[in-house]
Amino acid sequence: MKETLSHRQLQSLIHVSNVLNSSLDIDTIIDSIMVQTVSVIDAAHGGVLFLYDPGQDLLIPKSDSNFTSEITRVRLKPGESMTGLAFSAQKCLIFHNRTEVEKATATLSERNHALMDQSIPTLPYSTICAPILSKGACIGVITLDSFDSSLHFIPEDIHLLTAIAHQAAVALEKANLYSEQEKAVRQLEDLNNTISKQNEMLSRSVDIHNRLAALVLHGEGLDSIITYLHDTSGNTVLLFDDLGELISSAFKSKLTDDELYAIRDLAQDSIRTPGNVRSLLETNIDKERHCITILPIGAKPTLFGSLIIVSPEKMRDVEIAALEHACTVISLELVKEQAIFEAQETINGELIDVLFSGKMDGNILQKVKQLDFDPLGDYLAVMIRLDEMDNTPKKNSIIRHLVQMANRVFLKNPLKGMAVRNHDQIVVLLTFQQKAPSAYTHQRVKELVSKFQQEIQIKNWGTTVSIGIGRIHSSLLKVTKSMQEAAKCLQFLQSFGGRNQVISYKELGVQRLLLQNTEEELIDFIIEVLGPLFEYDQSRKGELLPSLFAYLEHNQNAKEAAESIHVHTNTLMYRLKRIEEILSTDLSDSQQFLNIHLAVSLYPFLKDKLTQQV
């Protein structure tokens, strides 16, 4: 019987060894150890294979047979329960009966005890635990349980289980070695892929950089750069400046204005976000989902704008890296264009300063001839000022855009000239290629000014402008006068007119007195002429002053004036008679009437100051 058993054990061990050596996958081996061990030891009805985790100093279940899933949550310390005791002793232990089992499991923690109770049908009648030893260290434990009161583990089982544990140690060591080699191979493959991608990225970036540099060196400009990026990627490419203006574009499929505005707003939000280097967004275009890649042009806080790629799918890192090289080239091109613009501005600004001063010499006259200006032609100046904007980079960008817009709007046949920044204002100097009636020319300029204001409103830059228009003067020597008149119009608007207003010196009329006399002198004049009427109206219903205003506004037409203030003509005539009595004047006297008309014309502009004094 003993020999038969030993022979059977040997056969069982050979079978287990063959199974364990049939795979190098560590999870497969662990499961095979448990299944085969339970199958070849008669008293075993279930079992668990624990592996030791040195980092946590815990024995952790890795495979089980005939246990519920709660067993996987058990964590045993060395010396805890039967498994922990075998681990610490580093030798196979048999717990022959339930009494020995109960004594050993009494060392379980409360949590482990509860999990163990949930994972087995009943407390084992016998248990055997064999340590798995590798290179003199215990790396795990095979624990087998008998749940049949008639079957117990015997000493002969120790030999077989110890031999199986030894085979398990060899199989696990081989599997771990294979796993480490596989991991090393994967790491090498990953490294090789990373290097390949980086090489591809570098190669593509260098190629794009060289091609873009060649375009710039040949003077092709931004449009050629954007077209090249479009042709290379096959996607829609958009270039916006720092104010959200579309500088250049190349379309895969044309975008609607609404789609373009939506993308522009996304770009503006992106470049304003602190710390944002790139943005990857999604939006619907033509009822299809598209990816929006937004790359800043320049570096914060000096951003020139944004490069936007609209693609059906998310762009790869290698493509984005190449585009970032393109952004550098675009930045340099924008810096170059801005430098050229500023250099031209400096030259034109110096000319404007000289013209403003009225000190012209032969060199200046020669210079204006080079600009194709006729020294004997007719000239008119328009001055533009931003309304209430802090001195920020945005302000400089807006002024630069306004100069470009002014050159585009105003300089059309029969007008030519220049628009240039002069400090915080823009001076538009216009000359006429052919003689035309003054009234027609003045009306034409006002139409262009109106168009200029409409374009600003469409841009939605959050700013408005005040505009002053000088009169037409013959010869370049007299252009100073037109510039001074335009400046006086701006002065008038700043003091009395509010924001977003346009006024020409020709239409200023009697209001010029506001610019030529002190405020105190004008207030004294109005009080001297109309003071008694102010006092009378303040002490009564206040009907006489509005009646006088209506009478003068309707050119002394009593019927029209009476209708405008909703009174009978006789009532108006009575009030006018009463006004003559209060002011001790005669409205039919031209000199006295002129003084009253002048005082009434000045009153609206100084009303608030007069209220404080009367």
Buried (B, 14 or more C-beta within 10 A) or exposed (E): EEEEEEEEBEEBBEEBBEBBBEBBEBEBBBBBBBBBBBBBBBBBBBBBBBBBEEEEEBBBBBBBBBBEEBBBBBBBBBEBBBBBBBBBBEBBBBBBEBEBBEEBBEBBBEEBBBBBEEBBEEBBBBBBBBBBBBEEEBBBBBBBBBBEEEBBBBEEBBEBBBBBBBBBBBBBBBBBEBBEEEEEEEEEEEEEEEEEBEEBBEEBBEEBBEBBEEBBEEEBBBBBBBBBBBEBBEBBBBBBBBBBBBBBBBEBEEBEEEBBBBBBEBBBEBBEEEEEEBBEBEBEBEEEEBBBBBBBBBEEEEBBBBBBBBBEEEBEEBBBBBBBBBBEBBBEBBEEBEEEBEEEBEEBBEBBBBBBEEEBEEEBBEBBEEBEBBBEBBBBBBBBBBBEBEEEEBBEBBBBBBBEBBBEBBBEEEBBBBBBBBEEBBBBBBBBEEEBEEEEBBEBBBEBBEEBBEEBEEBEBEBBBBBBBBBBBEEBBBBBBBBBBBBBBBBBBBEBBEEBBBBBBBEBEEBBBBBEBEEEEBBBBBBEBBBBBBEBBEEEEEBBBEBBBBBBEBEBEBEBBBBBBEBEEEBBBEBBEBBBEBBEBEBEEEEBBEBBBBBBBBBEBBEEBBEEEB
